[in-house]
Amino acid sequence: MMKTLLVRGMLAGLIAGVLAFGFAYAFGEPSVNAAIGLEESGGGHSHSHDASAPAEHAEEEELVPRDIQSTLGLLTGVLVYGVAIGGLLSLAFAFAQGRLGSLRPRVTALLLTAGAFTVVFLVPFLKYPANPPAVGQPGTIGSRTELYFGFVAVSLLAGILATVFGRKLADRLGAWNGFLLAAAGYLVVIGVVAWLMPVVDEVPATFPASTLWSFRTASVGTQVTLWLALGLAFGAFAEKTLNRRTAVGV
C-alpha cells in the first residue's frame, strides 16, 4: 500500500508540475524577460558596476541559452519539484489517514496539501518574497538563500509540532478548539521567528513596481497551481486506491 501511494503521489506531482510549468511559462516568463532586459541595460541593479567591466561582460557567454532556460530548464525544475513534493505528500498522507477522524481520503489529501502549501511556501514567501533578475546584491545570494531555507525549515517544524499538539488538544477540547489553539501557537512561534530574523530588502528604487508585482504574483500563481493540482490529483488517486483496497477486503 505504501509503495502504491508513493507512486500515485509522484504521478500526481508530475501532473501538477506540467500544469505549473504552463502557468509559469505563460504568466511568469514575460516579467522575467523584462527584468533581464533591465539587468542588461544596467537599469535594474541595486549595486554599482565597475566602469572597466563592460568589455569583459560583453565577451561572456551564457552557459545555458535563455530559450533553453525558459523552456526545458523551467520544465525540468518544476517537474522535479512536483514529483518530490508529491512523494512527500504521499508519505504524510499514509501517516495521517485515519488519524484525522473519519475523513474521506480525498479530504485528508486536500487538508494536508493546504497545510503544506501554507507552511512550506506561503508563510516563507510573506517574509522573503521572490525577486526577479536584476534585484539583489550578487554578494548576498548565499546569505539570502540560507535565510530563506532556514525560515522554511522553522515554519515546517512549527507546522508539524502544531499538528501533533493540535491532535492531542482535539481529544481533550474538541476538534475545533484544538485546531484554533494549534493554529494560534504556530502563528505566535512563526511571528516571533520572523521578527527576529533579518529583513532583506534589496529592490532598487528604480526597479519598475509593475514588473516586480507581475513577477511575484506569477510566482504565487505558479505555486497555487502546483499545490492545488497536486492535492486534487493525489486525493482522487488515494481515494480510488483505498476504496479498491476496502472492496477486496485487504
C-alpha positions as protocol buffer text, in pm:
chain_id: "A"
residue {
  index: 1
  type: MET
  ca { x: 0 y: 0 z: 0 }
}
residue {
  index: 2
  type: MET
  ca { x: 280 y: 244 z: 87 }
}
residue {
  index: 3
  type: LYS
  ca { x: 454 y: 175 z: -244 }
}
residue {
  index: 4
  type: THR
  ca { x: 126 y: 225 z: -432 }
}
residue {
  index: 5
  type: LEU
  ca { x: 57 y: 557 z: -258 }
}
residue {
  index: 6
  type: LEU
  ca { x: 414 y: 673 z: -320 }
}
residue {
  index: 7
  type: VAL
  ca { x: 385 y: 602 z: -691 }
}
residue {
  index: 8
  type: ARG
  ca { x: 45 y: 774 z: -702 }
}
residue {
  index: 9
  type: GLY
  ca { x: 186 y: 1074 z: -520 }
}
residue {
  index: 10
  type: MET
  ca { x: 477 y: 1108 z: -761 }
}
residue {
  index: 11
  type: LEU
  ca { x: 241 y: 1073 z: -1058 }
}
residue {
  index: 12
  type: ALA
  ca { x: 16 y: 1342 z: -912 }
}
residue {
  index: 13
  type: GLY
  ca { x: 326 y: 1561 z: -866 }
}
residue {
  index: 14
  type: LEU
  ca { x: 420 y: 1504 z: -1230 }
}
residue {
  index: 15
  type: ILE
  ca { x: 74 y: 1613 z: -1346 }
}
residue {
  index: 16
  type: ALA
  ca { x: 83 y: 1915 z: -1116 }
}
residue {
  index: 17
  type: GLY
  ca { x: 430 y: 2004 z: -1244 }
}
residue {
  index: 18
  type: VAL
  ca { x: 314 y: 2010 z: -1605 }
}
residue {
  index: 19
  type: LEU
  ca { x: 26 y: 2243 z: -1517 }
}
residue {
  index: 20
  type: ALA
  ca { x: 250 y: 2466 z: -1305 }
}
residue {
  index: 21
  type: PHE
  ca { x: 502 y: 2488 z: -1590 }
}
residue {
  index: 22
  type: GLY
  ca { x: 226 y: 2605 z: -1824 }
}
residue {
  index: 23
  type: PHE
  ca { x: 125 y: 2878 z: -1579 }
}
residue {
  index: 24
  type: ALA
  ca { x: 483 y: 2985 z: -1511 }
}
residue {
  index: 25
  type: TYR
  ca { x: 570 y: 2999 z: -1880 }
}
residue {
  index: 26
  type: ALA
  ca { x: 258 y: 3196 z: -1973 }
}
residue {
  index: 27
  type: PHE
  ca { x: 249 y: 3441 z: -1683 }
}
residue {
  index: 28
  type: GLY
  ca { x: 594 y: 3437 z: -1524 }
}
residue {
  index: 29
  type: GLU
  ca { x: 836 y: 3445 z: -1815 }
}
residue {
  index: 30
  type: PRO
  ca { x: 725 y: 3787 z: -1951 }
}
residue {
  index: 31
  type: SER
  ca { x: 820 y: 3956 z: -1623 }
}
residue {
  index: 32
  type: VAL
  ca { x: 1147 y: 3758 z: -1611 }
}
residue {
  index: 33
  type: ASN
  ca { x: 1232 y: 3874 z: -1963 }
}
residue {
  index: 34
  type: ALA
  ca { x: 1150 y: 4232 z: -1868 }
}
residue {
  index: 35
  type: ALA
  ca { x: 1376 y: 4209 z: -1561 }
}
residue {
  index: 36
  type: ILE
  ca { x: 1658 y: 4060 z: -1768 }
}
residue {
  index: 37
  type: GLY
  ca { x: 1622 y: 4345 z: -2014 }
}
residue {
  index: 38
  type: LEU
  ca { x: 1663 y: 4592 z: -1728 }
}
residue {
  index: 39
  type: GLU
  ca { x: 1963 y: 4399 z: -1599 }
}
residue {
  index: 40
  type: GLU
  ca { x: 2133 y: 4403 z: -1938 }
}
residue {
  index: 41
  type: SER
  ca { x: 2066 y: 4775 z: -1979 }
}
residue {
  index: 42
  type: GLY
  ca { x: 2203 y: 4843 z: -1631 }
}
residue {
  index: 43
  type: GLY
  ca { x: 1875 y: 4995 z: -1515 }
}
residue {
  index: 44
  type: GLY
  ca { x: 1769 y: 4741 z: -1258 }
}
residue {
  index: 45
  type: HIS
  ca { x: 2069 y: 4658 z: -1042 }
}
residue {
  index: 46
  type: SER
  ca { x: 2081 y: 4774 z: -686 }
}
residue {
  index: 47
  type: HIS
  ca { x: 2460 y: 4761 z: -699 }
}
residue {
  index: 48
  type: SER
  ca { x: 2707 y: 4964 z: -899 }
}
residue {
  index: 49
  type: HIS
  ca { x: 2913 y: 4829 z: -1187 }
}
residue {
  index: 50
  type: ASP
  ca { x: 3282 y: 4868 z: -1239 }
}
residue {
  index: 51
  type: ALA
  ca { x: 3336 y: 5107 z: -1532 }
}
residue {
  index: 52
  type: SER
  ca { x: 3609 y: 4880 z: -1664 }
}
residue {
  index: 53
  type: ALA
  ca { x: 3381 y: 4577 z: -1675 }
}
residue {
  index: 54
  type: PRO
  ca { x: 3157 y: 4626 z: -1984 }
}
residue {
  index: 55
  type: ALA
  ca { x: 3410 y: 4493 z: -2230 }
}
residue {
  index: 56
  type: GLU
  ca { x: 3465 y: 4186 z: -2018 }
}
residue {
  index: 57
  type: HIS
  ca { x: 3090 y: 4123 z: -1973 }
}
residue {
  index: 58
  type: ALA
  ca { x: 3030 y: 4164 z: -2343 }
}
residue {
  index: 59
  type: GLU
  ca { x: 3261 y: 3873 z: -2410 }
}
residue {
  index: 60
  type: GLU
  ca { x: 3092 y: 3644 z: -2160 }
}
residue {
  index: 61
  type: GLU
  ca { x: 2855 y: 3384 z: -2295 }
}
residue {
  index: 62
  type: GLU
  ca { x: 2565 y: 3223 z: -2115 }
}
residue {
  index: 63
  type: LEU
  ca { x: 2636 y: 2868 z: -2012 }
}
residue {
  index: 64
  type: VAL
  ca { x: 2271 y: 2784 z: -2090 }
}
residue {
  index: 65
  type: PRO
  ca { x: 2091 y: 2988 z: -2358 }
}
residue {
  index: 66
  type: ARG
  ca { x: 1792 y: 3187 z: -2238 }
}
residue {
  index: 67
  type: ASP
  ca { x: 1547 y: 3000 z: -2462 }
}
residue {
  index: 68
  type: ILE
  ca { x: 1657 y: 2671 z: -2303 }
}
residue {
  index: 69
  type: GLN
  ca { x: 1633 y: 2818 z: -1953 }
}
residue {
  index: 70
  type: SER
  ca { x: 1275 y: 2937 z: -2011 }
}
residue {
  index: 71
  type: THR
  ca { x: 1154 y: 2609 z: -2162 }
}
residue {
  index: 72
  type: LEU
  ca { x: 1340 y: 2285 z: -2095 }
}
residue {
  index: 73
  type: GLY
  ca { x: 1518 y: 2419 z: -1788 }
}
residue {
  index: 74
  type: LEU
  ca { x: 1198 y: 2556 z: -1634 }
}
residue {
  index: 75
  type: LEU
  ca { x: 1005 y: 2240 z: -1718 }
}
residue {
  index: 76
  type: THR
  ca { x: 1272 y: 2014 z: -1567 }
}
residue {
  index: 77
  type: GLY
  ca { x: 1293 y: 2215 z: -1247 }
}
residue {
  index: 78
  type: VAL
  ca { x: 917 y: 2230 z: -1194 }
}
residue {
  index: 79
  type: LEU
  ca { x: 870 y: 1859 z: -1271 }
}
residue {
  index: 80
  type: VAL
  ca { x: 1144 y: 1752 z: -1029 }
}
residue {
  index: 81
  type: TYR
  ca { x: 996 y: 1978 z: -761 }
}
residue {
  index: 82
  type: GLY
  ca { x: 644 y: 1847 z: -825 }
}
residue {
  index: 83
  type: VAL
  ca { x: 747 y: 1481 z: -815 }
}
residue {
  index: 84
  type: ALA
  ca { x: 946 y: 1532 z: -495 }
}
residue {
  index: 85
  type: ILE
  ca { x: 662 y: 1717 z: -322 }
}
residue {
  index: 86
  type: GLY
  ca { x: 414 y: 1455 z: -445 }
}
residue {
  index: 87
  type: GLY
  ca { x: 623 y: 1176 z: -295 }
}
residue {
  index: 88
  type: LEU
  ca { x: 650 y: 1354 z: 40 }
}
residue {
  index: 89
  type: LEU
  ca { x: 276 y: 1426 z: 38 }
}
residue {
  index: 90
  type: SER
  ca { x: 200 y: 1056 z: -12 }
}
residue {
  index: 91
  type: LEU
  ca { x: 415 y: 968 z: 291 }
}
residue {
  index: 92
  type: ALA
  ca { x: 241 y: 1231 z: 503 }
}
residue {
  index: 93
  type: PHE
  ca { x: -95 y: 1102 z: 382 }
}
residue {
  index: 94
  type: ALA
  ca { x: -10 y: 744 z: 474 }
}
residue {
  index: 95
  type: PHE
  ca { x: 68 y: 862 z: 828 }
}
residue {
  index: 96
  type: ALA
  ca { x: -232 y: 1096 z: 863 }
}
residue {
  index: 97
  type: GLN
  ca { x: -508 y: 886 z: 708 }
}
residue {
  index: 98
  type: GLY
  ca { x: -736 y: 762 z: 984 }
}
residue {
  index: 99
  type: ARG
  ca { x: -571 y: 987 z: 1245 }
}
residue {
  index: 100
  type: LEU
  ca { x: -770 y: 1297 z: 1148 }
}
residue {
  index: 101
  type: GLY
  ca { x: -1109 y: 1148 z: 1218 }
}
residue {
  index: 102
  type: SER
  ca { x: -1336 y: 977 z: 971 }
}
residue {
  index: 103
  type: LEU
  ca { x: -1246 y: 1199 z: 679 }
}
residue {
  index: 104
  type: ARG
  ca { x: -1257 y: 1075 z: 322 }
}
residue {
  index: 105
  type: PRO
  ca { x: -912 y: 1018 z: 168 }
}
residue {
  index: 106
  type: ARG
  ca { x: -977 y: 1299 z: -79 }
}
residue {
  index: 107
  type: VAL
  ca { x: -1048 y: 1545 z: 204 }
}
residue {
  index: 108
  type: THR
  ca { x: -745 y: 1431 z: 403 }
}
residue {
  index: 109
  type: ALA
  ca { x: -524 y: 1483 z: 97 }
}
residue {
  index: 110
  type: LEU
  ca { x: -661 y: 1833 z: 38 }
}
residue {
  index: 111
  type: LEU
  ca { x: -616 y: 1933 z: 403 }
}
residue {
  index: 112
  type: LEU
  ca { x: -258 y: 1806 z: 404 }
}
residue {
  index: 113
  type: THR
  ca { x: -185 y: 1987 z: 79 }
}
residue {
  index: 114
  type: ALA
  ca { x: -333 y: 2313 z: 204 }
}
residue {
  index: 115
  type: GLY
  ca { x: -135 y: 2290 z: 527 }
}
residue {
  index: 116
  type: ALA
  ca { x: 189 y: 2207 z: 346 }
}
residue {
  index: 117
  type: PHE
  ca { x: 137 y: 2491 z: 96 }
}
residue {
  index: 118
  type: THR
  ca { x: 90 y: 2734 z: 384 }
}
residue {
  index: 119
  type: VAL
  ca { x: 393 y: 2635 z: 592 }
}
residue {
  index: 120
  type: VAL
  ca { x: 632 y: 2547 z: 309 }
}
residue {
  index: 121
  type: PHE
  ca { x: 558 y: 2829 z: 65 }
}
residue {
  index: 122
  type: LEU
  ca { x: 305 y: 3094 z: 169 }
}
residue {
  index: 123
  type: VAL
  ca { x: 440 y: 3191 z: 512 }
}
residue {
  index: 124
  type: PRO
  ca { x: 809 y: 3195 z: 400 }
}
residue {
  index: 125
  type: PHE
  ca { x: 705 y: 3395 z: 91 }
}
residue {
  index: 126
  type: LEU
  ca { x: 548 y: 3662 z: 311 }
}
residue {
  index: 127
  type: LYS
  ca { x: 879 y: 3704 z: 495 }
}
residue {
  index: 128
  type: TYR
  ca { x: 1115 y: 3662 z: 200 }
}
residue {
  index: 129
  type: PRO
  ca { x: 921 y: 3715 z: -126 }
}
residue {
  index: 130
  type: ALA
  ca { x: 1069 y: 3601 z: -457 }
}
residue {
  index: 131
  type: ASN
  ca { x: 1260 y: 3855 z: -663 }
}
residue {
  index: 132
  type: PRO
  ca { x: 1323 y: 3862 z: -1039 }
}
residue {
  index: 133
  type: PRO
  ca { x: 1665 y: 3901 z: -1205 }
}
residue {
  index: 134
  type: ALA
  ca { x: 1832 y: 4241 z: -1153 }
}
residue {
  index: 135
  type: VAL
  ca { x: 1715 y: 4252 z: -792 }
}
residue {
  index: 136
  type: GLY
  ca { x: 1957 y: 4178 z: -509 }
}
residue {
  index: 137
  type: GLN
  ca { x: 2328 y: 4216 z: -446 }
}
residue {
  index: 138
  type: PRO
  ca { x: 2537 y: 3935 z: -603 }
}
residue {
  index: 139
  type: GLY
  ca { x: 2744 y: 3909 z: -286 }
}
residue {
  index: 140
  type: THR
  ca { x: 2441 y: 3833 z: -69 }
}
residue {
  index: 141
  type: ILE
  ca { x: 2298 y: 3544 z: -272 }
}
residue {
  index: 142
  type: GLY
  ca { x: 2437 y: 3285 z: -34 }
}
residue {
  index: 143
  type: SER
  ca { x: 2315 y: 3456 z: 282 }
}
residue {
  index: 144
  type: ARG
  ca { x: 1971 y: 3527 z: 133 }
}
residue {
  index: 145
  type: THR
  ca { x: 1935 y: 3164 z: 30 }
}
residue {
  index: 146
  type: GLU
  ca { x: 2034 y: 3045 z: 378 }
}
residue {
  index: 147
  type: LEU
  ca { x: 1785 y: 3282 z: 540 }
}
residue {
  index: 148
  type: TYR
  ca { x: 1502 y: 3168 z: 315 }
}
residue {
  index: 149
  type: PHE
  ca { x: 1554 y: 2794 z: 358 }
}
residue {
  index: 150
  type: GLY
  ca { x: 1620 y: 2842 z: 729 }
}
residue {
  index: 151
  type: PHE
  ca { x: 1283 y: 3013 z: 761 }
}
residue {
  index: 152
  type: VAL
  ca { x: 1118 y: 2735 z: 558 }
}
residue {
  index: 153
  type: ALA
  ca { x: 1268 y: 2477 z: 795 }
}
residue {
  index: 154
  type: VAL
  ca { x: 1144 y: 2665 z: 1102 }
}
residue {
  index: 155
  type: SER
  ca { x: 797 y: 2706 z: 951 }
}
residue {
  index: 156
  type: LEU
  ca { x: 778 y: 2337 z: 861 }
}
residue {
  index: 157
  type: LEU
  ca { x: 892 y: 2226 z: 1206 }
}
residue {
  index: 158
  type: ALA
  ca { x: 646 y: 2462 z: 1375 }
}
residue {
  index: 159
  type: GLY
  ca { x: 370 y: 2332 z: 1149 }
}
residue {
  index: 160
  type: ILE
  ca { x: 447 y: 1970 z: 1233 }
}
residue {
  index: 161
  type: LEU
  ca { x: 455 y: 2042 z: 1606 }
}
residue {
  index: 162
  type: ALA
  ca { x: 131 y: 2238 z: 1581 }
}
residue {
  index: 163
  type: THR
  ca { x: -33 y: 1942 z: 1407 }
}
residue {
  index: 164
  type: VAL
  ca { x: 87 y: 1695 z: 1669 }
}
residue {
  index: 165
  type: PHE
  ca { x: -21 y: 1907 z: 1964 }
}
residue {
  index: 166
  type: GLY
  ca { x: -341 y: 2009 z: 1788 }
}
residue {
  index: 167
  type: ARG
  ca { x: -438 y: 1644 z: 1757 }
}
residue {
  index: 168
  type: LYS
  ca { x: -381 y: 1591 z: 2129 }
}
residue {
  index: 169
  type: LEU
  ca { x: -574 y: 1906 z: 2217 }
}
residue {
  index: 170
  type: ALA
  ca { x: -860 y: 1794 z: 1995 }
}
residue {
  index: 171
  type: ASP
  ca { x: -901 y: 1480 z: 2205 }
}
residue {
  index: 172
  type: ARG
  ca { x: -945 y: 1694 z: 2516 }
}
residue {
  index: 173
  type: LEU
  ca { x: -1111 y: 2013 z: 2393 }
}
residue {
  index: 174
  type: GLY
  ca { x: -1278 y: 1912 z: 2069 }
}
residue {
  index: 175
  type: ALA
  ca { x: -1163 y: 1932 z: 1709 }
}
residue {
  index: 176
  type: TRP
  ca { x: -1242 y: 2299 z: 1652 }
}
residue {
  index: 177
  type: ASN
  ca { x: -1083 y: 2425 z: 1974 }
}
residue {
  index: 178
  type: GLY
  ca { x: -781 y: 2204 z: 1919 }
}
residue {
  index: 179
  type: PHE
  ca { x: -737 y: 2343 z: 1568 }
}
residue {
  index: 180
  type: LEU
  ca { x: -768 y: 2706 z: 1683 }
}
residue {
  index: 181
  type: LEU
  ca { x: -515 y: 2662 z: 1964 }
}
residue {
  index: 182
  type: ALA
  ca { x: -269 y: 2480 z: 1737 }
}
residue {
  index: 183
  type: ALA
  ca { x: -303 y: 2748 z: 1468 }
}
residue {
  index: 184
  type: ALA
  ca { x: -256 y: 3023 z: 1726 }
}
residue {
  index: 185
  type: GLY
  ca { x: 55 y: 2852 z: 1861 }
}
residue {
  index: 186
  type: TYR
  ca { x: 200 y: 2823 z: 1512 }
}
residue {
  index: 187
  type: LEU
  ca { x: 131 y: 3189 z: 1437 }
}
residue {
  index: 188
  type: VAL
  ca { x: 292 y: 3304 z: 1761 }
}
residue {
  index: 189
  type: VAL
  ca { x: 606 y: 3097 z: 1705 }
}
residue {
  index: 190
  type: ILE
  ca { x: 645 y: 3192 z: 1340 }
}
residue {
  index: 191
  type: GLY
  ca { x: 568 y: 3557 z: 1417 }
}
residue {
  index: 192
  type: VAL
  ca { x: 845 y: 3574 z: 1677 }
}
residue {
  index: 193
  type: VAL
  ca { x: 1092 y: 3399 z: 1446 }
}
residue {
  index: 194
  type: ALA
  ca { x: 1000 y: 3628 z: 1156 }
}
residue {
  index: 195
  type: TRP
  ca { x: 1054 y: 3932 z: 1381 }
}
residue {
  index: 196
  type: LEU
  ca { x: 1394 y: 3805 z: 1496 }
}
residue {
  index: 197
  type: MET
  ca { x: 1525 y: 3710 z: 1151 }
}
residue {
  index: 198
  type: PRO
  ca { x: 1691 y: 3981 z: 940 }
}
residue {
  index: 199
  type: VAL
  ca { x: 1493 y: 4186 z: 691 }
}
residue {
  index: 200
  type: VAL
  ca { x: 1611 y: 4159 z: 331 }
}
residue {
  index: 201
  type: ASP
  ca { x: 1514 y: 4448 z: 103 }
}
residue {
  index: 202
  type: GLU
  ca { x: 1746 y: 4491 z: -193 }
}
residue {
  index: 203
  type: VAL
  ca { x: 1492 y: 4608 z: -452 }
}
residue {
  index: 204
  type: PRO
  ca { x: 1641 y: 4910 z: -631 }
}
residue {
  index: 205
  type: ALA
  ca { x: 1438 y: 5229 z: -611 }
}
residue {
  index: 206
  type: THR
  ca { x: 1449 y: 5248 z: -991 }
}
residue {
  index: 207
  type: PHE
  ca { x: 1311 y: 4898 z: -1048 }
}
residue {
  index: 208
  type: PRO
  ca { x: 961 y: 4912 z: -1203 }
}
residue {
  index: 209
  type: ALA
  ca { x: 697 y: 4827 z: -945 }
}
residue {
  index: 210
  type: SER
  ca { x: 473 y: 4674 z: -1212 }
}
residue {
  index: 211
  type: THR
  ca { x: 743 y: 4425 z: -1316 }
}
residue {
  index: 212
  type: LEU
  ca { x: 810 y: 4330 z: -955 }
}
residue {
  index: 213
  type: TRP
  ca { x: 437 y: 4287 z: -887 }
}
residue {
  index: 214
  type: SER
  ca { x: 388 y: 4077 z: -1201 }
}
residue {
  index: 215
  type: PHE
  ca { x: 678 y: 3851 z: -1112 }
}
residue {
  index: 216
  type: ARG
  ca { x: 566 y: 3794 z: -755 }
}
residue {
  index: 217
  type: THR
  ca { x: 201 y: 3734 z: -843 }
}
residue {
  index: 218
  type: ALA
  ca { x: 314 y: 3488 z: -1112 }
}
residue {
  index: 219
  type: SER
  ca { x: 534 y: 3312 z: -854 }
}
residue {
  index: 220
  type: VAL
  ca { x: 238 y: 3277 z: -618 }
}
residue {
  index: 221
  type: GLY
  ca { x: 11 y: 3168 z: -903 }
}
residue {
  index: 222
  type: THR
  ca { x: 257 y: 2900 z: -1012 }
}
residue {
  index: 223
  type: GLN
  ca { x: 275 y: 2760 z: -660 }
}
residue {
  index: 224
  type: VAL
  ca { x: -103 y: 2772 z: -615 }
}
residue {
  index: 225
  type: THR
  ca { x: -147 y: 2588 z: -945 }
}
residue {
  index: 226
  type: LEU
  ca { x: 105 y: 2322 z: -848 }
}
residue {
  index: 227
  type: TRP
  ca { x: -24 y: 2258 z: -496 }
}
residue {
  index: 228
  type: LEU
  ca { x: -392 y: 2270 z: -590 }
}
residue {
  index: 229
  type: ALA
  ca { x: -344 y: 2033 z: -882 }
}
residue {
  index: 230
  type: LEU
  ca { x: -134 y: 1807 z: -660 }
}
residue {
  index: 231
  type: GLY
  ca { x: -398 y: 1794 z: -387 }
}
residue {
  index: 232
  type: LEU
  ca { x: -682 y: 1726 z: -628 }
}
residue {
  index: 233
  type: ALA
  ca { x: -495 y: 1464 z: -831 }
}
residue {
  index: 234
  type: PHE
  ca { x: -348 y: 1279 z: -536 }
}
residue {
  index: 235
  type: GLY
  ca { x: -678 y: 1295 z: -348 }
}
residue {
  index: 236
  type: ALA
  ca { x: -852 y: 1126 z: -639 }
}
residue {
  index: 237
  type: PHE
  ca { x: -577 y: 863 z: -671 }
}
residue {
  index: 238
  type: ALA
  ca { x: -568 y: 794 z: -297 }
}
residue {
  index: 239
  type: GLU
  ca { x: -944 y: 760 z: -265 }
}
residue {
  index: 240
  type: LYS
  ca { x: -960 y: 522 z: -560 }
}
residue {
  index: 241
  type: THR
  ca { x: -673 y: 316 z: -420 }
}
residue {
  index: 242
  type: LEU
  ca { x: -817 y: 289 z: -71 }
}
residue {
  index: 243
  type: ASN
  ca { x: -1168 y: 218 z: -196 }
}
residue {
  index: 244
  type: ARG
  ca { x: -1033 y: -64 z: -410 }
}
residue {
  index: 245
  type: ARG
  ca { x: -842 y: -197 z: -109 }
}
residue {
  index: 246
  type: THR
  ca { x: -1159 y: -189 z: 101 }
}
residue {
  index: 247
  type: ALA
  ca { x: -1363 y: -357 z: -173 }
}
residue {
  index: 248
  type: VAL
  ca { x: -1128 y: -654 z: -190 }
}
residue {
  index: 249
  type: GLY
  ca { x: -1112 y: -676 z: 192 }
}
residue {
  index: 250
  type: VAL
  ca { x: -739 y: -605 z: 225 }
}
